[in-house]
Amino acid sequence: MKKILIAVLVGVMTGLALPDADARIQKTSKPGVQKTKAQKTSPVVRKNKATRNSKTTQRAPVRRVAEAAEDWNGNPDTLGSTAVLVMDQASGQVLLEKNPDMVSPIASISKLMTAMVMLDAKLDLNEVITISEEDVDYRKGTHSRLQVGTSMTRDTALLLALMSSENRAANALGRHYPGGLVAFVAAMNRKARALGLRYTYFEEPTGLSSNNVSTPRELSLLTAAAHQYSKIREYSTMAQAQLDTGLSVLTFNNTNALIKSSDWRIGLSKTGYISEAGRCLVMQAWVSGKPVVMVLLDATGKLTRASDAARIKRWMEDNPPLRNTGA
């Protein structure tokens, strides 16, 4: 088995990175200095796959969309996202909401729970896992550049799942969990109950199933819980990573373009998309000197979720103190 060398590029400081394994990965959070660390590898573990079924409620209709951030008056009905919630992370106060209790598919936002469950298990992050045929998406036929047979550390798979929403990496994390996918999905749902999430349900670890569902209110709590994990904060906000498979060097980018914006201070990020869910985004960010959690579900177009986030940010900055506005 070939060795990998993982090098992390970080914005403003030098530190430690990922382990040796069967491919070499380079991570970039902001343009800056390179940092490396050699680590050990372990044998590959393979587990079995299984899923369950559940029901989804119908999504609410899309309302009229505000044209520009500076023109938005704080009326959530005019946002392009069907369901929205913004929460003051420190106090738990809801600052803005639109259909906050609407149950709908959450797509790859699911990967935040995947990451928490994997990290809670305290598995060896240096252990090498391998992408198998079981990780290929035959449900929706989505593309992946992680070919069957690609080996990487569990840590690298976590990075790719969070930063670039790599479905095969996320599924492999669940498959290499003790007891396999059945046990992993059960742990995801137990974690949801432990967090008090009554309407959140998971069928599999990637979010490709439309039976992975939640509400904006519950996703704000899930996002706040995920923000407590340093690995999730780091990997979900990394701008870019390069993976050397031995045959080619693959570049993976963060799926949230706002990560690279100097206008934003983002502490956690996760996007999601399947046709049933629309385009989704959850973030922890600092706005007007306050930590907030933003949940934007079922946006109407590719740029709408980012535009909605910019409108909300601008409105909050222009209208202190923060206050609740609901629809």
C-alpha positions in Angstrom: 0.0 0.0 0.0 1.4 3.3 -1.0 2.0 6.0 1.5 0.5 9.5 1.5 1.8 12.7 2.8 -0.8 15.2 3.9 0.1 18.9 4.0 -2.2 21.6 5.3 -2.1 25.2 4.0 -3.5 27.5 6.5 -4.2 31.3 6.2 -2.2 32.9 8.8 -0.2 30.4 10.8 1.8 27.2 10.6 0.6 24.0 12.3 0.0 20.3 12.0 -1.8 18.3 9.3 -3.0 14.9 8.3 -1.3 11.4 8.3 0.6 9.2 6.0 -1.6 6.8 3.9 -2.3 5.7 0.3 -2.7 9.1 -1.2 -1.2 12.6 -0.5 -3.5 15.5 0.4 -2.8 19.2 0.7 -5.3 21.4 2.4 -5.8 25.1 2.1 -8.0 27.3 4.3 -6.8 30.8 3.2 -3.8 31.8 1.0 -0.9 31.4 3.3 1.8 29.1 4.7 2.2 25.3 4.3 2.3 23.0 7.2 2.9 19.2 7.3 3.0 16.3 9.7 3.8 12.6 9.2 1.5 10.1 10.8 1.0 6.3 10.9 -1.5 4.2 9.0 -3.6 1.2 10.0 -5.3 -1.7 8.2 -8.5 -1.2 6.2 -11.7 -2.1 7.8 -14.8 -3.0 5.7 -18.4 -3.1 6.9 -21.9 -3.7 5.5 -24.5 -1.3 4.2 -28.2 -0.9 5.0 -30.8 1.8 5.1 -34.3 2.5 6.4 -37.4 4.3 5.1 -39.2 7.4 6.3 -41.7 10.0 5.2 -41.3 13.7 4.2 -43.7 16.5 4.4 -44.5 18.8 1.5 -42.4 21.9 1.1 -43.9 25.4 1.3 -44.3 27.5 -1.8 -41.5 30.0 -2.8 -42.3 33.7 -2.2 -41.2 36.8 -4.0 -37.4 37.4 -3.9 -35.6 40.6 -2.8 -33.4 42.0 -5.5 -30.4 43.2 -3.6 -28.8 43.0 -0.1 -29.0 46.8 0.4 -32.7 46.9 -0.7 -33.9 44.2 1.7 -36.1 45.5 4.5 -35.9 42.5 6.8 -39.1 40.8 5.6 -38.3 37.1 5.5 -41.2 36.4 3.1 -39.1 38.1 0.3 -36.1 35.8 0.7 -35.5 33.3 -2.0 -35.1 30.4 0.5 -38.3 28.7 1.4 -37.4 28.1 5.0 -35.0 30.2 7.1 -33.9 30.6 10.7 -31.2 32.9 12.2 -30.3 32.4 15.8 -28.1 34.3 18.2 -25.7 31.5 19.1 -24.9 32.9 22.6 -28.4 33.4 23.8 -30.4 31.0 21.6 -32.7 33.8 20.6 -34.3 33.5 17.2 -33.6 36.7 15.3 -35.4 35.9 12.0 -37.5 33.1 10.8 -39.6 31.9 7.8 -41.3 28.5 8.0 -39.1 27.5 10.9 -40.9 24.3 11.6 -41.3 23.0 8.1 -40.0 19.5 7.8 -38.1 18.9 4.5 -35.2 17.0 3.0 -31.8 18.5 4.1 -29.5 16.9 1.5 -25.8 17.1 2.5 -26.4 19.1 5.6 -26.7 15.5 6.9 -22.9 15.2 6.8 -22.7 17.4 9.9 -24.3 14.6 11.8 -22.2 12.0 10.0 -19.1 13.9 11.2 -20.3 14.2 14.8 -21.2 10.5 15.1 -17.8 9.5 13.6 -15.9 11.8 16.0 -18.0 10.8 19.0 -16.9 7.2 18.4 -13.3 8.2 18.9 -12.1 5.9 16.0 -8.5 6.0 14.8 -8.4 9.0 12.4 -5.1 7.6 11.0 -6.7 4.3 10.0 -6.8 3.7 6.2 -10.2 3.2 4.7 -10.9 2.3 1.0 -13.7 3.5 -1.3 -15.6 0.4 -2.5 -18.5 -0.3 -4.9 -20.8 0.0 -1.9 -20.0 3.7 -1.8 -21.0 4.4 -5.4 -24.3 6.4 -5.7 -26.7 4.3 -7.6 -29.7 6.1 -6.0 -29.2 9.4 -8.0 -26.2 8.7 -10.1 -24.1 11.5 -8.7 -20.5 11.8 -9.9 -17.4 11.4 -7.7 -13.7 11.6 -8.5 -12.9 9.2 -5.7 -12.6 6.0 -7.8 -13.4 2.6 -6.3 -10.2 1.3 -4.7 -9.0 4.7 -3.6 -7.5 4.5 -0.1 -7.1 7.4 2.4 -7.2 7.9 6.1 -10.4 8.3 8.0 -9.3 11.9 8.7 -8.9 12.6 4.9 -12.4 11.2 4.2 -13.8 13.4 6.9 -12.2 16.4 5.4 -13.5 15.7 1.9 -17.0 14.9 3.2 -17.2 18.3 5.1 -15.3 20.6 2.7 -16.3 19.4 -0.7 -19.4 17.3 0.3 -17.8 14.1 -1.1 -20.6 11.5 -1.0 -18.3 8.4 -1.4 -16.1 9.7 1.5 -19.1 10.2 3.7 -20.6 6.8 2.9 -17.2 5.1 3.5 -17.0 6.8 7.0 -20.4 5.1 7.8 -19.4 1.8 6.3 -16.2 1.6 8.3 -18.0 2.3 11.6 -18.2 -0.6 14.1 -21.3 -2.5 13.0 -21.3 -1.0 9.5 -23.9 1.4 8.0 -26.9 -0.1 10.0 -25.2 0.8 13.3 -23.9 4.1 12.0 -27.4 5.3 10.9 -28.8 4.1 14.2 -26.2 6.2 16.0 -27.1 9.3 13.8 -30.7 9.0 14.9 -29.8 8.4 18.6 -27.6 11.6 18.4 -30.6 13.5 17.0 -32.8 12.4 19.9 -30.1 13.2 22.4 -29.9 16.8 21.0 -33.7 17.1 21.4 -34.4 17.0 17.6 -37.9 15.4 17.3 -38.4 16.0 13.6 -34.9 15.2 12.4 -34.4 11.7 10.8 -31.6 10.1 8.9 -31.7 7.2 6.5 -28.1 7.2 5.4 -24.9 9.3 6.0 -24.6 11.3 2.7 -27.9 13.2 2.4 -28.6 11.7 -1.1 -31.8 10.2 0.4 -34.8 12.6 0.5 -35.8 10.7 3.7 -33.0 12.6 5.6 -35.2 15.4 7.0 -35.2 18.2 9.5 -36.5 21.7 10.2 -34.8 25.1 10.2 -35.3 25.3 14.0 -33.8 21.9 14.6 -30.9 22.4 12.1 -30.0 25.6 14.0 -29.5 23.4 17.1 -27.6 20.7 15.1 -25.3 23.3 13.6 -24.6 24.8 17.0 -23.8 21.3 18.4 -21.5 20.6 15.4 -19.7 23.9 16.0 -18.4 22.5 19.3 -16.2 20.1 17.3 -12.8 21.6 16.3 -12.4 19.2 13.4 -15.8 20.1 12.0 -15.0 23.8 12.3 -11.6 23.5 10.6 -12.6 21.1 7.8 -15.9 22.7 6.9 -14.3 26.1 6.5 -11.2 25.0 4.6 -11.1 26.6 1.1 -9.3 23.9 -0.9 -7.5 20.6 -0.7 -5.4 18.6 -3.2 -5.3 14.8 -3.1 -2.5 12.9 -4.8 -3.8 9.5 -5.7 -0.6 8.3 -7.2 -2.1 8.5 -10.7 -3.2 12.2 -10.6 -3.6 15.2 -8.3 -7.2 16.0 -7.6 -8.2 19.5 -6.4 -11.3 19.7 -4.2 -12.9 23.1 -3.3 -15.3 24.2 -0.6 -18.9 24.1 -1.8 -19.6 27.4 0.0 -18.2 30.3 -2.1 -18.6 32.6 0.9 -15.7 30.8 2.7 -13.3 32.8 0.4 -15.0 36.1 1.0 -13.2 38.7 3.1 -16.6 40.1 4.1 -17.4 37.0 6.1 -16.1 35.5 9.3 -17.4 31.9 9.1 -16.8 29.4 11.9 -18.7 26.4 10.3 -20.2 25.8 6.9 -22.2 23.1 5.1 -24.1 23.2 1.9 -26.5 20.7 0.5 -28.4 19.9 -2.7 -30.7 17.3 -4.1 -33.7 18.1 -6.3 -36.2 17.3 -3.4 -34.4 19.6 -1.0 -33.4 22.5 -3.2 -30.2 24.4 -2.4 -29.5 24.5 1.3 -26.9 26.2 3.5 -26.1 26.3 7.2 -23.4 28.4 8.8 -22.0 29.6 12.0 -20.7 33.2 11.5 -19.9 36.4 13.3 -22.2 39.3 12.4 -22.0 42.7 14.1 -19.6 41.2 16.6 -22.1 38.4 17.6 -22.0 34.7 16.8 -25.0 33.6 14.9 -26.3 30.4 13.2 -28.0 30.8 9.8 -30.1 28.1 8.2 -31.3 28.5 4.6 -33.3 25.7 3.0 -34.7 25.1 -0.4 -33.3 28.2 -2.1 -34.7 28.8 -5.6 -31.4 29.1 -7.6 -27.6 28.4 -7.4 -26.7 31.8 -6.0 -29.9 32.4 -3.9 -28.7 30.9 -0.7 -25.6 33.0 -0.7 -27.5 36.1 -1.7 -30.0 35.5 1.1 -27.2 35.1 3.6 -25.7 38.4 2.4 -29.1 40.2 2.7 -29.5 38.9 6.3 -26.0 39.9 7.2 -26.3 43.4 5.8 -29.7 43.9 7.4 -28.4 42.8 10.8 -25.4 45.1 10.5 -27.6 48.1 9.5 -30.3 47.4 12.2 -28.8 46.9 15.6 -29.8 45.6 18.1 -30.6 42.2 16.7 -34.3 41.4 16.9 -36.8 38.8 16.0 -38.6 39.0 12.7 -40.9 36.1 11.8 -43.1 35.2 8.9 
